[in-house]
Amino acid sequence: MYTASDKRYEQLDYRRAGHSGLRLPLISLGLWHNFGSIDDFELAEKMLHCAFDLGITHFDLANNYGPEPGSAESNFGAMLKRGLAKYRDEILVSSKAGFYMWPGPYGEWGSRKNLMASCEQSLKRMGLDYVDIFYHHRPDPDTPLEETMQALADLVRSGKALYVGISNYPLERARQAIALLRELKTPCLLHQINYSLLNPKYEDEGMFDYLQEAGVGAIVFSPLAQGLLSDKYLHGIPADSRARRNHFLKESRITPELLNKIAALQKIAQSRSQSLAQMAIAWVLRHQASSSALIGASKPEQIREIVQASKNLEFTTTELHDIQRIISQP
Ligand code: NDP
């Protein structure tokens, strides 16, 4: 039976999510890849334990994570039963609904019917009475925002979620959702957004400034651009990499131009005595509104490396300028 390291709170800092009372670890671990029924259960469990031993108290899931969809939640539930559950009050578990999960008109998007049923299913799969954070996973152009936000607020009232958030909402839609949740006295805790050195669009549109002002935390997913922001692709595509194993990261994305950019960024990272992956994490955490960088991993060593990023989160003006020059290149 797993027993957590008694040094688990000595490595990472914790940041308040917006104006809430909840503090998130600077690094959170997501179970989108490598925790499904097709993956190695023992390895996945090792990663979870490694993360918790390093002070990563937040694990992010969604109804559809797998594959098979749902199996990441079932495996996580099994891992809780095998030892982690005794630390339930030290752990933040999140889940989401909105992407396709089951056939028919209620298995995706943003209706009250979808959110309520999906949350219930997720709780069953994980063997939990409540999740800490429940998100609407993507904006729904057809359902009134009032209906979706009311469903989130009611999940909190019913005790099935402690906090709620939104994900992938563009700025204007996020503004409306956050205002509605405030009216419902269930403030939006977090906005989960895709942001990295290779994908800075939310910064360009002013999302971080807005979230800071609104008192909502940003939790940044894919801060390593699915692993591109590391040295692993500089000399070819390794057999055990996501680009080789998974259709979510297309090999065709790895062009000579991209590799030049990655190599130039790596030079700056080296001058900061960091790996590129560590610098990529520091870069997304430099915003005050960033509550946590939400990473994925395929091996425990990757998590250990990333946690070390928190040792150097500061950037000089020259570094920021040089980085900006590199990432603005087409
Ligand atoms: P990352 O950008 O952190 O990519 C993770 C991948 O990068 C790993 O699986 C691994 O890939 C590689 N990697 C990790 N650490 C290192 C390292 N130190 N050195 C080299 N390579 C490394 O995040 P993800 O894209 O996995 O997303 C993270 C989480 O964000 C998800 O699990 C999910 O919880 C959430 N998410 C939310 C979405 C939403 O719509 N709300 C959408 C997508 C993700 P490899 O297999 O090549 O080793």
Residues whose N, C-alpha, C, O or C-beta is under 5 A from the ligand:
A	BS01	NDP	G30 L31 W32 H33 D60 H137 S167 Q192 F221 S222 P223 L224 A225 Q226 G227 S230 D240 S241 R242 A277 L294 I295 G296 A297 S298 Q302 E305 I306
